[in-house]
Amino acid sequence: MIAINDLTFLIGSRALYDEANWHIKPGERIGLIGANGTGKSTLLKIIVGEYQPSSGTVSMSKDIKIGYLNQDLLSYDSHHSILHVAMEAFERQNQLHDEIEILLKKIETDYSEETLNKLSDKQMEFEALDGYNIEYRANEILAGLGFSAEDQHRPLNTFSGGWRMRVMLAKILLQSPDILLLDEPTNHMDLPSIKWLETYLNSFEGAIVIVSHDRYFLDRIVNRIVESRKGKLTTYAGNYSFYLEEKALREEIQKGEFKNQQAKIKQEERLIERFKAKASKAKMAQSRMKALDKLERVEDVDNDNPTVNFRFKFSKPSGRHVVRLEHVYKSYPAIDILADADGVIEKGDKIALIGANGKGKSTLLRIIAGTESFEGMCETGHNVSTTFFAQHQLESLHLENSILEELQAFAPKHTDTELRSILGCFLFSGDDVFKKIRVLSGGEKSRVALAKSLTTDSNFLILDEPTNHLDIQSVNILIQALQQYEGTFIAVSHDRYFLDNVANKIWFIEGQNIQEYPGTYQEYEEWQARRAKTGDQGGIKPAKAQKPKKEAPKPSELEERKKQLKKLNQQLQTLEEEISQKEQNLKDIEGEIAQEAVFSDATKLKDANERYAKAKESLGAAQLHWEELAEEIMVLEND
């Protein structure tokens, strides 16, 4: 179908591809993967002819029809309705429709046989091309991608970039191409639309090449993975999960081959060194040296899956209740989002907020963050410190700072080594950390902002689409970081693998209220499937904590409560100073244990270890007492 042979593509002096080979066969469903910057999008542009290879060939049959979705289509603009734009896919049908209209007008005055025959021929061709059903097909695909019947008659230029991209995808799907090239098709899509697209692509009869960071999407669609790495294209016969297993196996074999070859090389080098000075053996040594030079070397395995090697730091834990929402009302002119909604976020909650676009997920996050007006009450609990990550907040980055300076100013408690490690996880390595913020692309700025969020001193994170612009490796880094995070967070994302690996509760907006499923995303999906079949509501509950109604306190009780609060706050302050001293004591003992005079002396080491265990236990008891006091203060403040 498409044959790529000995492809080389140079960017300046750097070879993005170096004699790479790849054959795409009819009906194959391929996931094209690789780290950001390895040339996945560039390769698709080479296939469609937008870029020309430096050397090598890309060959295909002349009549092959390619449907190509890429992020450049976001710039497409039109005052026509999105239904009209989607139906532009039917070029021949639209042409015939216009010609038939002209002939029908002509036949009102011209009854000649020639005119009648032309009309008949055009109508027959139009019917053969299923022209009478093209509007229905366009309606069906646009509806699947999340557009209501009213939306379909709105002009394209009234929609945001993400929704315009869906219209472009609808147009491409309606063209019924022989091969689909899809570059990040799930970007800006909500979960219902992603699921619809999965169903559609699974029934698509042509070949598919998908670039995506959504590994669940890849697992459900593709039967082959092609990895772009170090200028080469390596094929794996299976979906993404199979690729991970197969790659690990191949790397294990490669490690063994490398180790054996290195041992053989060292043995040969020793023999050459030993005999090259002897006249009788010099010829043999020379022969072995030539053979060694010609040996095809096995490369060692590079680990390009970075792991998190930093810890979140926040100075104070929050109280039990992090956020309480009561009787919240929020609406826009065209839609009601929340009506008398309640919810509570408790310490340690890892919440995934999911649902279709337009249901109010980002609005709810802004309400919780205190950046959105609403009616009702949203109360932050005791000692809660918040960081809000959202794409539109990229303008808060300081343009004249370097990337490293931006993080240094935001997280002074972290060392430069820790900050560079975090930036390395988000694809800023070496001298990249000295780039000015003003020269970065939108995606790079997003990664900087996310890296900043991970260095925060906050014990509560609000994350709106944090996986946008991240490749699979970076998503894995974010997952590892959030799994280590001991605070509380709520996140909106359409990446199901991400949600399944970080969330312990699911929130969704239904009936203009906040509903909660107390489990993982996979458990929620299984429950939703049962619910769709049987109408079973088991497991669902309002996302709120029930509080018994209390009578208003008497004036004397209020005075007593104020005195008690003052006393408890004084105790809390004293305890915080004590905890600080205990933490310093623990560090001092750790430093003592690291001294050679101590760890090399069994008696001193035993004594130091015993003191360390007691100090750690004492610190833990003090921290527990602090939480109890903080909880007691919060209860008194809220009564």
Summary of the structure (lengths in Angstrom):
residues: 639
radius of gyration: 31.7
end to end distance: 71.6
largest distance: 115.7
contacts: 1883
relative contact order: 0.08
helix: 50%
strand: 19%
